[in-house]
Amino acid sequence: MQYVSTRGRAPALDFEGVTLAGLANDGGLYVPAEWPQFSEADIRDMRGLDYPDLAARIIAPFVAGSLTEDELTTICHAVYGDFGHAAVAPLVQMDQQHWLLELFHGPTLAFKDVALQLLGHLFELFLERRDARLTIVGATSGDTGSAAIHAVAGGTRAEIFMLHPKGRVSEVQRRQMTTVRAPNVHNLAIDGSFDDAQAHVKRMFNDADVTTTLNLGAVNSINWARLMAQVVYYFASALQLGAPDRKVAYSVPTGNFGDVFAGYVAARMGLPIERLIVATNINDILHRALSAGDYSAGGVTATLTPSMDIQVSSNFERLLFDGCGRDGAAMAAQMHAFEASKVMQLTNAQREAASTLFTSARADQTETARAMQWAFRQAGQVIDPHTGVGLHAAQAVAAAGGVAPDVPLVTLATAHPAKFNDAVERAIGMRPSLPARVGDLFGREESFTELAGDYAASRDYVLSHAAASGAS
Ligand SMILES: *Cc1c(COP(=O)(O)O)cnc(C)c1O
């Protein structure tokens, strides 16, 4: 499989190339040159496969030429044989129509593990093959950092430097990063905000002092391999609910548009998806884009759902690219104008393409809390606030007739409630406890380095502590 950039100028790469590259060098995002297709018979034939074997079946066309069938099967079993639930992504029924898809059974209790655990294994395999090393530098406000650290800890070819704003991530989130003791993991608590940390990371990628000595890698959701891994659980859940003979709808708590874009990919591959609901909090650029064509970045307001507090949604570009007939030059012009003005109108073609599958809805804090209370009282389910946003959107769209009552509507449960236990306690009066497998989180010793807030402090630390030295 070859991959092309949404901005049309970067060289086409194979799967190994896009996994290690992350962003395309023309500023665009890599997408497969065409969407692999599964027929109804192919999908019927997937019934009864366990999660690792299903993952290998779905992923195979995307990695053709870069992984052998054996390598792929081995990796899928290594990654998904080790989750906290045998089903990896179990479905839970809430009422006649509504279901939850639990994606939080990985090591750090959020759906990001499903993809990052796979990415960690892919890095090791591809770097081994190239006899190369990779220095991953990232900034986190919580979930991505811990999932990425758990994914690469103990590896021999990749090392990770994760910057977090000191004192501004929750204790659970911090401990999930700082209690991982491995020589290739470096936690840096910087004296500044998440935006400062993010700015330092971006600057390192453009700093010749860094890039000439280190082979830098990124783990954010612009990496195609992450989205690919997320396609699998749409197939897994739809199969259980009757696919391909019955359509299923999904509501997806959305920030960077990665998770819901994976649902779009599943639909393009032939999975009969009735509707994808893009659920946003009050940082609703995507809701405005999908409902009115207005994609304009505003400021970010902090909410109970920090992983969805975004100003722009990087992966939305992948949808817009399909919506303009995959015209890379037009896409580059549209995105450059947006980057300059922070304002963008979707074209009619893009709006039409999006509306065939997507509906959007937003939830404020009251609506989110109400959805969490409904789940607890009516369905006996304790859900985290991100999932609460998704459930509110699912109920609102169903009530407005946007999804017919006989279509199963699955809300993606993106984080374990214990990860956000203060917000959960405030909403339902009960404090969820951490699952036993991470239960000693508060007993384990932490390790992190505190750094001043300026760029040089972070850069110098990375340069002097990196084991890798541009071996590629
Ligand atoms: C990252 C995250 C999201 C948003 O997912 P995107 O792929 O960025 O849209 C939602 N909920 C939780 C708990 C997350 O960690």
The ligand as a MOL file (V3000), in Angstrom:
LIG
                    3D

  0  0  0     0  0            999 V3000
M  V30 BEGIN CTAB
M  V30 COUNTS 15 15 0 0 0
M  V30 BEGIN ATOM
M  V30 1 C -7.8500 11.7770 23.0070 0
M  V30 2 C -9.1850 11.6200 23.6470 0
M  V30 3 C -10.3880 11.9930 22.9920 0
M  V30 4 C -10.3970 12.6590 21.6290 0
M  V30 5 O -10.0140 11.7870 20.5880 0
M  V30 6 P -9.5940 12.3670 19.1610 0
M  V30 7 O -9.0970 11.1900 18.4000 0
M  V30 8 O -8.5030 13.3740 19.4240 0
M  V30 9 O -10.7860 13.0040 18.5430 0
M  V30 10 C -11.5810 11.7370 23.6390 0
M  V30 11 N -11.6280 11.1960 24.8730 0
M  V30 12 C -10.4920 10.8370 25.5400 0
M  V30 13 C -10.6060 10.2540 26.8950 0
M  V30 14 C -9.2380 11.0240 24.9560 0
M  V30 15 O -8.1190 10.6680 25.6320 0
M  V30 END ATOM
M  V30 BEGIN BOND
M  V30 1 1 1 2
M  V30 2 1 2 3
M  V30 3 2 2 14
M  V30 4 1 3 4
M  V30 5 2 3 10
M  V30 6 1 4 5
M  V30 7 1 5 6
M  V30 8 2 6 7
M  V30 9 1 6 8
M  V30 10 1 6 9
M  V30 11 1 10 11
M  V30 12 2 11 12
M  V30 13 1 12 13
M  V30 14 1 12 14
M  V30 15 1 14 15
M  V30 END BOND
M  V30 END CTAB
M  END
